[in-house]
Amino acid sequence: MHRALKFYGVITSIGVLIVLLQGATVTKTDSGEGCGKTWPLCFGEVIPTSPEIETIIEYSHRIVAGLVGVMILILAMWSWKKLSHMREARLFSILAFILIAFQGLLGAGAVVFGQSHAILALHFGISAMSLASVVILTILAFEDRPAGKPIAPKVTKGFKYYVLFVLTYCYAVIYSGAYVKHTEATLACSGFPQCNGMWFPGFSGPIGSHYFHRIVGILLFIFLIILLIWTVIKYREQLVLLWTTIISVCLVLLQIISGVSVVFTENSLTVGLMHALIVSLLFTTLSYMMLILTREKAISSKK
């Protein structure tokens, strides 16, 4: 069923990933003002003449983001029509629409009016949520089969609340990382695990925000290890739940490795983009895990 919708969902998901990486490239190359303070045109032109590299990076991001935004809107409407019998499909169709609209407004506002570092960091967080909503809509299209049963693991309320906590905490880690980038604190700490030769440099200034991000990132790893142990002990027969947990732990390990590599490669563009990509995929995986745990048939047993 839904062969065309599945294919379109996959293509749209890839498109969102490209936009996410482009946005990270704009931040890492300081190309946010590549078109000055003009939007949606670039210096008042449809096609900039004799553009600098920053202009090419920024304007290509705008064009691709606009096209993918239209693709997301089509996916949301298509999913609403074809998957309306699924509660989750209706919810994520609305969510995908709201997120892409909000993301566009944030991007335009940042160009025309300028934004604080805190608001700019939110822009990347919204991108991660948008990716999760699009990927989940695509997964729902694959799950919808005439004789298929929804994946709904039976877990305790405590386990469900813990997954919700980890998901929320993961978003906070994403935000802290984006804040580090926008405050140009990525290389504020040299070396690892020490920061500038110190085990605790404090939490003030750029060094503090960088060190804080390290701490919360390591805590995320610990929280996911706890989740994996809990899942293996209590729910290893729930294969989808088990594998999403394993994938999450693998992704957070890759995230830590890429984060350390950012320091030692002095913020290499490729490594930095991988760092942004991995954490977005981690958030998407945790979002799907939370989804299957909230389904009606996943009636929690007593603690």
C-alpha atoms as one frame of an Amber mdcrd trajectory, in Angstrom:
protein
   0.000   0.000   0.000   0.902   3.668  -0.446   3.873   2.923  -2.717   3.968
   6.459  -4.134   3.560   8.019  -0.675   6.393   5.884   0.722   8.731   6.879
  -2.089   7.797  10.543  -1.757   8.280  10.406   2.011  11.787   8.976   1.608
  12.723  11.664  -0.922  11.313  14.382   1.334  13.218  12.999   4.326  16.445
  13.150   2.328  15.562  16.704   1.325  15.133  17.732   4.963  18.515  16.201
   5.781  20.093  18.262   2.996  18.477  21.451   4.305  19.659  20.642   7.818
  23.233  20.168   6.608  23.034  23.333   4.524  21.870  25.279   7.556  24.771
  23.909   9.583  27.120  24.915   6.744  25.733  28.460   6.780  26.461  28.687
  10.513  29.926  27.127  10.352  31.047  29.328   7.446  29.510  32.527   8.876
  27.411  32.911   5.722  24.220  34.021   7.478  24.587  37.532   6.050  25.626
  36.332   2.609  22.619  38.148   1.153  22.781  41.106   3.494  19.513  42.024
   5.195  17.313  41.200   2.201  14.820  38.327   2.019  13.534  36.384   0.064
  15.657  37.928  -2.714  19.416  38.266  -2.375  20.539  41.899  -2.452  17.283
  42.528  -4.297  18.155  40.112  -7.094  16.567  36.802  -8.084  19.969  35.516
  -9.200  22.862  37.346  -7.498  25.460  38.720  -9.899  29.129  38.038  -9.128
  28.294  36.382  -5.789  30.854  35.723  -3.058  31.104  32.191  -1.645  29.105
  33.264   1.422  26.326  34.502  -0.858  26.260  31.217  -2.769  26.052  29.209
   0.464  23.295  31.345   1.986  21.165  31.758  -1.154  21.391  28.100  -2.177
  20.222  27.226   1.339  17.220  29.525   0.925  16.280  28.022  -2.447  16.597
  24.390  -1.343  14.822  25.130   1.957  11.947  26.727   0.047  11.588  23.747
  -2.303  11.787  21.226   0.536   9.285  23.296   2.492   6.781  22.869  -0.340
   7.574  19.135  -0.406   6.854  18.888   3.326   3.512  20.640   2.908   2.557
  18.203   0.132   3.645  15.251   2.298   1.585  16.555   5.218  -1.560  16.945
   3.102  -1.012  13.612   1.342  -0.491  11.792   4.637  -3.572  13.450   6.125
  -5.640  12.166   3.209  -4.217   8.642   2.916  -3.438   7.927   6.576  -6.271
   9.805   8.263  -7.359   6.601  10.034  -4.090   6.721  11.983  -4.112   9.089
  14.945  -0.362   9.633  14.706  -0.526  10.556  11.016  -3.006  13.354  11.671
  -0.907  14.663  14.554   2.409  14.629  12.665   0.841  16.100   9.524  -0.184
  19.137  11.551   3.166  19.189  13.341   5.134  19.039  10.080   3.114  21.963
   8.710   3.579  24.102  11.843   7.288  23.368  12.158   8.177  24.197   8.560
   6.204  27.460   8.764   7.848  28.421  12.060  11.278  27.473  10.755  10.809
  29.676   7.695   9.706  32.624   9.815  12.691  32.219  12.137  15.081  32.105
   9.188  13.568  35.152   7.516  13.460  37.053  10.789  17.108  36.299  11.497
  18.097  37.777   8.126  15.904  40.877   8.116  15.805  41.826  11.801  18.690
  39.894  13.310  18.260  37.563  16.267  19.934  36.780  19.544  22.170  33.740
  19.806  19.484  32.017  21.869  16.882  32.406  19.097  19.328  31.384  16.384
  20.116  28.207  18.328  16.386  27.473  18.392  16.419  27.467  14.575  18.547
  24.307  14.504  16.383  22.701  17.182  13.300  23.275  15.035  15.142  21.701
  12.089  15.730  18.535  14.127  12.046  18.404  15.082  11.034  18.949  11.452
  13.238  16.044  10.361  11.681  13.809  13.003   8.120  14.687  11.935   8.830
  13.994   8.244  10.635  10.703   8.915   7.844   9.524  11.229   5.193  10.317
   8.600   7.218   8.224   6.154   7.500   5.347   8.634   3.739   5.458   9.231
   3.168   5.025   5.492   5.330   1.869   5.624   3.560   0.597   8.741   0.044
   0.953   7.309  -0.835  -2.487   5.973  -4.282  -4.163   5.723  -3.343  -7.120
   7.915  -0.629  -5.405   9.892  -0.807  -4.656  13.586   0.611  -1.431  14.997
   3.919  -1.726  16.795   2.898  -1.092  20.381   5.246  -2.455  23.050   3.738
  -3.047  26.460   5.855  -1.271  29.022   5.523   0.217  32.495   4.632   3.848
  33.006   8.037   4.344  34.581   9.790   3.172  31.426   7.582   5.356  29.243
   8.259   8.441  31.371  11.985   7.717  31.293  11.998   7.601  27.476  10.109
  10.912  27.454  12.720  12.365  29.785  15.592  11.162  27.564  13.876  12.569
  24.448  13.373  15.959  26.114  16.916  15.931  27.444  18.255  15.093  23.956
  16.545  18.207  22.610  18.191  20.258  25.360  21.585  18.849  24.317  20.841
  19.793  20.694  19.992  23.318  21.793  23.139  23.664  23.901  25.265  22.513
  20.957  23.604  24.991  18.608  24.137  27.741  21.171  27.856  26.885  21.322
  28.062  27.227  17.521  26.225  30.548  17.374  28.307  32.062  20.174  31.467
  30.934  18.347  32.532  28.870  21.347  33.187  25.673  19.374  36.952  25.895
  19.922  36.822  27.641  23.293  38.077  24.426  24.926  41.213  22.820  23.521
  41.990  19.213  24.313  39.818  16.419  25.639  38.783  15.327  28.240  40.397
  18.356  29.861  39.454  21.858  28.757  42.486  24.066  28.223  44.417  21.842
  30.599  41.769  22.058  33.340  39.273  19.488  34.596  36.797  22.212  35.580
  37.184  25.589  33.855  33.869  26.907  35.188  30.631  27.727  33.387  31.133
  31.370  32.516  31.678  32.851  29.063  32.372  30.917  25.850  34.567  28.403
  27.678  31.764  27.747  30.141  29.117  27.188  27.445  31.446  24.809  25.587
  32.297  22.875  28.753  28.629  22.739  29.762  27.771  21.190  26.390  30.427
  18.531  26.968  28.945  17.648  30.359  25.350  17.397  29.121  26.504  15.327
  26.135  28.235  12.799  28.369  25.159  12.651  30.602  23.033  11.861  27.530
  25.306   8.905  26.846  24.865   7.686  30.438  21.073   8.072  30.260  20.954
   6.044  27.038  23.143   3.297  28.514  20.650   3.077  31.394  17.833   2.868
  28.850  19.621   0.083  26.971  20.208  -1.954  30.143  16.576  -1.480  31.182
  15.345  -2.536  27.736  17.596  -5.614  27.546  16.552  -6.796  31.011  12.819
  -6.145  30.758  11.831  -5.830  27.090  14.359  -7.636  24.914  11.501  -9.620
  23.306  10.130  -6.313  21.920  12.446  -6.252  18.923  11.571  -2.813  17.551
  12.014  -1.263  20.978  15.274  -3.123  21.513  16.756  -2.123  18.173  15.748
   1.528  18.418  17.487   1.616  21.796  20.623  -0.035  20.389  20.641   2.385
  17.449  20.273   5.312  19.869  23.300   4.183  21.890  25.346   3.727  18.702
  24.362   7.196  17.519  25.254   8.873  20.817  28.650   7.133  20.725  29.217
   8.470  17.206  28.060  11.866  18.413  30.674  11.916  21.168  33.388  10.758
  18.762  32.467  13.441  16.227  32.330  16.066  18.997  35.824  15.190  20.177
  36.970  15.184  16.539  35.638  18.725  16.131  38.083  19.836  18.833  41.104
  18.005  17.441  40.423  18.919  13.798  39.858  22.542  14.789  36.240  22.528
  13.678  36.627  20.800  10.325  33.581  21.452   8.158  33.003  17.765   7.364
  33.298  16.654  10.990  31.096  19.513  12.147  28.375  18.591   9.670  28.500
  14.959  10.787  28.139  16.137  14.383  24.951  18.030  13.481  23.597  15.160
  11.381  24.127  12.421  13.966  22.387  14.232  16.811  19.406  14.978  14.541
  19.137  11.277  13.648  19.363  10.429  17.354  16.491  12.780  18.157  14.446
  11.252  15.318  15.072   7.712  16.608  14.045   8.660  20.147  10.949  10.430
  18.800   9.831   7.266  17.020  10.498   5.241  20.155   8.307   7.607  22.146
   5.615   7.355  19.482   5.286   3.574  19.644   5.181   3.709  23.444   2.207
   6.088  23.431  -0.031   4.033  21.180  -3.360   2.999  22.645  -2.564  -0.692
  22.482   0.599  -0.161  24.431  -1.251  -0.398  27.725   1.252  -0.026  30.507
   1.460  -2.725  33.123   1.586  -1.950  36.805   4.866  -0.760  38.212
